[in-house]
């Protein structure tokens, strides 16, 4: 008998709700890294984004928590980093959300650390608005 970890059945739904919350607050450079096929992964998915300020990071993480709870009735198992709002981690067991200030994201380079995973970039609302305004 295989034991199911809390949240295992709905990691895709939690992933999608996290992205929805990030996009709602106009997070930048949203990336999903699928690591479930790697040897002994710590989660199924890592979702990473950039906030433009500490207040923006706080707003994004709050919206992610609100959206995931609204859609999936799940709260993060652990949340860290809300004291400084430079790197906030919301751990939903099989899905981890990382909200970074740009300098911290560049410093820790999680995309490079988990480069063997499948990476998917999500175009954010703010990036879509910039593209529409510039016509590019």
N, C-alpha and C positions, 0 to 999 in steps of 0.2 A: 504494500500500500504506500502510495506517495503522499507525503504530507504537503499540504498547500499552505504556503506562508500567507499571512494576512495581506490582502490586496493583490495576490498573484493572478487571480482570474480576470481582473479588470485593469491591468497595467496599461493597456492601450487607451482605455477610456480616461484614465487618470492623466496619461501623457497628453491626450487631446485637450482635456480641461485645463491643464497647466499652460499649454500654448495659447488657449483662448484667453486665459487671465492675463498672460504676458502681453498679448496683442491688444487687449482692452485698454491697458495702461501705456501703450505705445513703446514697449520695450524694443531695443535695437538688436540687430544681429542675432536673432533667435536660431539656435541650432539644436537639433535632436540627434543624439548619438545612441544608436542601437547597439548595446553591448551584450545582449543576452546570449549570443552564440559564442562569445569568448570563453576561454577556460576560467571557470570559477569567478564569474562576474559578481560585483557587489550589488548590482541592480539589473533590470531589463533595459532601462533607458536613463540617460542623463539629458536634461534639457538646460541649456545655458543661454543667458541673454545679458545684454548690457543695459545699465541704467545710466542716465545722464548726470545724476546727482544722488546724494544720500537720501534726500526726500523722495526722489523718483524710485530708488531701490525699495524703500519702505512701502511706497504705494503699489509697486508691482507685486511684492511678496504678499501684501495684504489682499490684493485682488486675486492672486493665484489661490490663496487659502479659501477665500470666499467662493470663487468659481468651482474649485474642486469639491468643496462641501456641498454647494448647491446642486451640482451635477451628479456627484458620486457618493455623497454622505460620508466622506472620508476627511479626517484631519491629519496633518502631518504627524508622523511618529515622533520626529525630532525636528526642531528648527533651531538654527544657530546663526549668529552674526547680526541680529537685530539691534545690538547695542551700538555698533559702529556704522552699519548699513553700507559697508564697502564690499562685502561678499556674504550674501545671505544664502543659506542652504535650507531647503524644505525637503525633508526625507519622508517619502511616502512608501517606504520599504523597498518596493521594486522599481520605483521611479523617483529620481532625485532632481529637484529644480535648483539651479544655481543662478542667482541674480548678482551680477558683478558691476562695480564701477569699471570703466574701460582699462585703467592702469592695472587694476588687480587681475582682470581677466587675462591681459597680456602677460603679466608676471607669472601666473600659475599655469597658463596654457593647457587647460584640460583637453582641448581638442588634440593636442600633440600627445599628451599622456595616453589618451584612449584612441589613438589613430587607427588601430586595428578594427574599431567598430565601424558600423555603417553610419555615415554622416549625412544628415539632411538639413539644408538651410531653409528657413521659413521667412518669406518676405513679410516684414511687419507693416502695419497700417501707416506708420510714419514714413517708411521708405516708399510705400506706394504713393502717399501724398506728395512727396518730393519728386518722384518720377512723373506724376501727373502734372505738377506745376512747371517742371523744366522741360517736359515733352520728350524726355529720353527713354 
